Amino acid sequence: MNTQTNARYTLETYTPEQQGSGAFDGGKITEIKPIPFPHESGGASRTGPLLYWAWASAKGDGVIGMHPHQGFEIISYVMEGSVGHTDTAGNNRRVSAGGIQVMQTGSGISHQEEMYGERTEFFQIWFEPNMRKTLRQPPTYSDVHDSQFPRETLESGARVKRIVGPEGAARIEAPIEWNEISLEANGSYRATLDAQSLAAMVVTEGNVQLDIEGQSKALDRRDFAQAKADEKVSLTIKATNGPARFAIITAPLDPGYPLVQF
């Protein structure tokens, strides 16, 4: 881990080797974990409603067998290949690259994930809603395919795919915003981070430079960065050495309800 700290913000960055790891189905499915579960080692600690972030990879077919969830909101975002979903509520769905699967697990549901084809890459990210409310609600499942996401092209050479949030194709209870940013060569994307909020990002293609209040950090594919702001700050992410792509999630440090203490 590399840490930059001043009176206005803290920035942590992690290479893939510094993140957590895991495996399923006899090693057919492997994970690096920018934010592992609280009892696991490596990576960043959970912050605000952003509880867990894994990047899963599979070569050939693989299955993460039936297992239960309760309370948390779980989103799988497919970057390559396709991912199937089967659950105890009767859903049996498949989503291809660029799409998401959304589970609001509520009072409880069991499901399994299936990977198909030569190679699959996907994020699975967990968010914590208000458990006092969520645990009394029935579970839900939905999915969104790549063509259904709003997109915006910026003059700075960035294309924004709005995944979750007020302008996104999906909405959840946890107060987060999740965008995927594609940068042209030398393109850039700027975001404002409010006081007492966080921004977390993973580079999925190419190389970028993250600038925050006059400080810079180079990030490569699979690197993870997390900024926590004490005061309002600005972030600029620039493509270096050609086009680049990254996922970025923003959220308040205090979502306005109690968070589970592990």
N, C-alpha and C positions, 0 to 999 in steps of 0.2 A: 504494500500500500504506500502511496505517496500522498502527503497531506499538505495543503496550503491553508493557512489560517490568518485572518486579520479581524479587525473589529466589526466588519460588515458581513463576512461570510466564512464558511469552511468548505473547502473542496477536497474530496477524496477521490483518488483514481486507483484502479486495480487492473493489472494485466490478467490474461486468462489463467496464468499459473498461480496468481494470488487469490483467485476466486475459489468457491467451493466446488465440489464435484459429486457425481452420483452415477449409477448405472441400473438398468432394468433388463429383464428378459435375457438373462445369461450374458450380459454385456453387449447385446445387439443394439441397445439404446444407451447412449452416454449423455451426460449433462455437464456443463459448467454452470456455476451458480453465482452470478453477480451479488445476489442477496440470498444466502441460504436460509434454511429454517433456523430459529434462534438456538437450537441445541447443536447445530452443525458448525464445523470450523471453516475458516476461509471467508473471503468476501466481506461485504459491508453488512453492518447491523441494520435491522429493519428500522424504518423511519416513518413516522406518521402512519397513514393508512396503507402505505406500500409495504407489504409484509414479506414477499418472496418473489424472486425473479430467477428463472432457469432458462438456459438455452439448450434444448435437447436436439440430438442428432442421431439418425438411424441409417445404417447401411442395410438395405433389404427390408423385408417385412419384419415387423416387431409388434409386441403387445405389452402394454402396462395393464395387468389384469384388474378385474373388478375390485374396487376399494371404496370405502365410504368417505363422504365429506359432510361438514355441517357448518353453517354460519357464513363462511367466507365466500367472496365473489372471485371466481377463477376464470381467467381468460387465456385461451390458447390462440396464438397468432402464427399462422403457417407461412413460412418464408420460402420453402422449397418442398415439392412433393405434395402429398395429401395426408390428412389425419382423420380417422374415423372416431366416432363417439357413440357408445352404447350405454344406456343407463336403465335403472330400475323403474323409471317413470314411463318407459316404453319408447324413448327416443332412440333412433338408429340413423345417424347422419354422417356425412363425409364432407370435409371442406378442403379445397385445394389452395395452392399458393396465393397469398394476398388476402385470404379470408380469416375470420375469427370464429371461435366457439366461445359462448358466454354461459357460464353456470352461476346462478345465484342459488347457493346450496341450502339456504334457509334452515328448515327444521331437520333436514337430512336427506341425502341421496347417495347411491352408489353408482359408479360408472367405470368404464375402461376406455383406454385410448388405443387405437390401432394405427400403425404406420404401414404404408404400401409403397412398393416400387424400389428402385435402385437407391434412392437417397431421400431422406426427409429431414428438414430443419424447421424447428418451431420454438417460439417462446411460450412458456407457461408462467403467468404472473398472477399472484394472489393479492387481493385487496381486502382490507378489513372494514366492513360497514358497521353500523350501530348494532352490536350483538343483542342488546336488550330488545330491539325491534325485530331483527332478522330471524332470530331463532324461533319466533312464533309464526313465521310466514312459510307457506309451502315452497319447495324448491322449483326453480324454473330453468329451462334451457332454451337458448336461441343461437342462431348463427347468422353471419353477414358475409356475403361473398365479395370478392375484390371489386367488382364493377359497381357495387352499391355504396362505396365510400365517397363522401364529398372530397374534392381535390381543389387546390388553389395554386396557381403559378405566380411567384413573386418576381419582381424586377431584379432582385439580387441574385437570381439564378437558382432559386430553391423552389421545389414543388412539395406542397404540404398535403399529406393524406391524413384526414381527420378520422381517427379510429374511435376514441371514446371521449366524451365530454359534451359540453353544451352545443358544439357544432359538429360533433362526431356522429357516426352512424349508429353507435351503441351508447347506451346510458346505463350506469349502475348507481347504486346508492352512495358508495364511497366517493368523496368529492375530489376526483382526479381528472386530469386531462392528458390524453395520450395521442401523440401525433407521430407519423413516420415522415421524415424529411429526406428527400432525394436532392442532392446538390450536383449541378453541372460542374465541370472543371473550373476551378477558381470561384465557384458560387459560394454564397454565404447565407446564413439564417440567424436572425437576431430574436432573442426572447427577453422579456423582463420578468425577473423573479421578485415577487412581493416579499415584504418583511415576514419572517416566521413562516417561510415556505421552503419547499425543496424542488430540485430538478434532478432527475436521474436519467442517464442516457447510456445506450450501448451502440457502438459502431458495428454495423452489419456488412458494409461494403466500403472498401477504400480506406483513406486516411484523412483525418481532419485535425484542425487546430482549434482548441477551445480557448477563447479569450474571456476573462472575467475581471472587470475593474482593473485593466492594465496588466494583468498577469496572464501568461499563456501556457498551455499544456498540449503537447502533441499526443494524439490518440490513434491507435491502429485498430484494425478489425478485431472484434471481440473484446476490446478494452471497455471498461465500465467507468463512468464518472458520476459522482453525486455531489451536488452543491446544496448547502443549507444556508439560507440567508437570515441574518439577524436584522438587516435593513434592506431596503429595496436595492437591487443590483441588476446589471445588464449582462447578458451572455451573448456572445457571438461565436458561431461555429462555422469555420471556413473549410472548404475542400482543399486538400493538398495532393499533388501527384495524380490529378485526374478526378473523375466523378466519385461521389461518395454517398453513403446512405446511413442514417442512424434513426433509432427509436428514442423518443424523449417523453418522459412522464413528469408532470408537475402536480403538486398537491400541497395543501397546508400542513404544517407540522402538527397543528392541533385541529382535528377535523370537526370539533364541536361536540364530541361524545367520548365516553371513556374507551380506551383501547385495552385489549387483553394484555395482561402482564404475564409473561412466560417465566 
